[in-house]
Amino acid sequence: MPNLEKKDRLAKSRVFIVEDHPIFRDGLIQILKTESDLQICGKAEDYESGLKGIKQHKPDLSLIDLELPGKSGLELIKKIRALKLPVKLLVVSMYDEALYADRVLRAGGDGYIMKEESPDEIINAIRDVLGGHIYVSEEVSSGKMAGSKPPSRLEKRPLDELSDLELNVLELLGQGKDNAEIAAQLGLKAVMAAAHCAQIRKKLKLKTDNALVYYAVRWMESGAA
């Protein structure tokens, strides 16, 4: 009879990476290769291939970037949870955690870590999430019990009033895309993209479309903070 206890000790947690930047994706792979308890089971660079790969490989955990070609990483998380796929989801992103972490957790994610963190901290976050905890930075989780989702912040900013879709539209505006390009990327009609822009402008209390575009570009240049 095989030694089941020994087999359990040697079992590795399977990790699937959804990241469209090759340099960072390859860096994550190299980091994970050095860990005896983790193994890469697949990788993808966009929403569609990410969803397909997670369904196919059935990882224990998926590392997901928020900015992906086509639909966003946030939409990927929502879809995975809607399908009830049994996988832990950890976002690794360059975007401001104070703005996005709550959205990720509400969508069904299990944690959020900034790309600027050290390799050791990324590994710690992966193990924390695999262990059944919610991972966010100390700044976001300050005063909260470990392993529980932090409530929404008391101090609201104008961007907090935007829906997830509106925030995605603002990101694309900041990347220099027009209404037709935004509509094509998000699977909307151009008139709907324009309507979302009008609603964003209203929520941000901006007077003109040009002011909205300027705001979006400056916001993206500042690191989506």
N, C-alpha and C positions, 0 to 999 in steps of 0.2 A: 504493500500500500504506500503511495507517495506521501512524503512529509508535507502535509498541508500547511502547517505552521511556518515552515521554511519558505514554502511557495508564496504565502501571503506577505512575508517580510520582503521578498524579492520583487513583488509586484510593483510596477511603475504606473504612475498616473499619466494618462494619455492627454496630450495638449494639442489643440488645433489652433492655428494662427490665422486671423483675418486682418491683413494689413497690406495697403497698396504701395507703400514706399519700400522698394527692394532693399535698400541699405539697412533700414531699421528692422525689417522683417528678418533679414539674414543675421543681424546682430542678436535678435531674440533667439533665433535658432542656435547660434553659437553659445549663448548663455545657458540655454536649457540643456544642451548636450553635455555640459559639465556636471549636471546634477544626477546623482544615481537613482533618485526616486521619481524622475520625470522623463518623459520621452515625447518627441514630436510625432504625431500620427498623421499630420497633413497641414497644408497651408492654402490660402486663397487670397485674392487681391480685390475682390468686390463682393457686393451683397449676394448676387445670384450664386457664384461659385462657393461663397462662404456657407450659404444655407445648404447647398447640395453636399458640400464636403462634411458638414456637421451631421447631416442625416446619414451619410454613407459610413463615416468612420466612427461615429458614436463616441466622441471624446469625453473624458471626465470634466475637462475645462476648456473653454475657448477664450483666447485673448483677442479682443476686438478693438479696432480703431474706430473712432467716430466718423472721420472723414473718409468715405469710400466712394468710388465711382458708382454712379447710379444712386440707389437708395442709401441712406446713411447707416452707420453702425447702430444708431438708436432704433431705426426701423427694423434692422436685423434682429435686435434683441426682442422687440415686440413680437416679431413673427415666430421666433424660436419658442417664446413663452406661449403664444397662441397655439402652437403645435404640441405643446407639453413635452418637448424634448428634454430628457433628463441630463442636462449639462450645466455646469457652473459657468457663469459669464463674467469675465473681468475686462473692463475697458482700460486700454492703455492709450492715452491721448495727449496731445499738445494743448488742448483747449482748457480754459479756466475751470478748475475743479469746482470752485464756489458756485459757478453758474450751471454746470452740467451734471455734477454728481447726483443731486436730487432727482433730476430727470432720468438718469440711468437707473437709479434704484427704483423709482416709480414704474419704469418700463419693465422691470424684472431682472435687472442686472444684480450681480453679487458684489461688485466692487468697482473702484475707480482709482487709477494711479496715473500720475503724470509721466510722460516720456522722459522728462529731465531727471527723474529719480535714478539712483544708482542701480546697477545690476542686482546687487544683494537685496535691495529693497523690493525690486520687482519680484524676485524669487520669494521673498517673505510674503508679499501680497498673494502670490499664487498659492502658496501653502496655506495661508490664512483662509482663503476662499475655499480651497479643497477641504479644509477642516470644518467647513460649515459656518464660517463667520462672514460678516460683511466687512470689506476693507475700504476705508477712506483715510485721508490724511488726518493727522492729529488736530489740525486747524478746523477741519470740518466736523470731526467726531468729538471735539472737546466737550467734556461734561456728559457724554452719552455712554451708555453701557456697551461694552464690547460685544460684538455679534448682533447688535440691533440696528435697525435702520434709523438714521438721524431724521428728526422731523424737519419740516421746511424752516428756513432761516426766518428769524423775526424781522430783520431789516431787509426790506424788499428794494430791488433796483428796477428801473424801467424794463430792462431785458427780461426780468423774471415774469413779466406780464405776458410775454409772447408764448404762444403754443409751440410745441416741438416742431411742427411743420413751418410755422412762421420764422422760427429761429433758423431753420434750414434754409429758407428763402433768403433771409438776411445774409447768411454765410455765402450763398451763391452770388448775391448782389455784390458782396465785398470782394469776390473773386473776379468781378468785371463782367458777369453774365447779364444779358438782357432778359426781358420777360419770356421771349420765345425759347431761349436756351434753358432758362429755369424750368419752364413748362415741360420741355422735352426730357430734362434730366429727372424730374419728379413725377413724370407721367400725368401731367395736368394739361388742361386747355390753357392757351395763352391768356384768355380773359380771366381765368381763375388765378393765374400767377399775378396778373395786374391787380386783382381784387385783394390778394394777400398782401401785396406791397402797400396798397392803400391802407389796409388795416394796421400793418406794422407802423406806417408813418403816423397814423392816428395815435397808436399806443405810445409811441416814442415822442409824441408832441412835436413833430417836425412839420414845417410849413409847406415844403415843396418836394417833388420827386428827386430833384438834384441834391437837396439837403439829405435825403434818405440815402442816396448812393454814396455821398461823401461820408456820412456817418458809418455806413457799412464797410467802406474801404478802410477808413481809419481804425475801425474796430478790429478788422482782420489783421491789419498791419501791427496792431498792438498785441496780437496773440489771442484774439477772440476773448478778451478779458472783460 
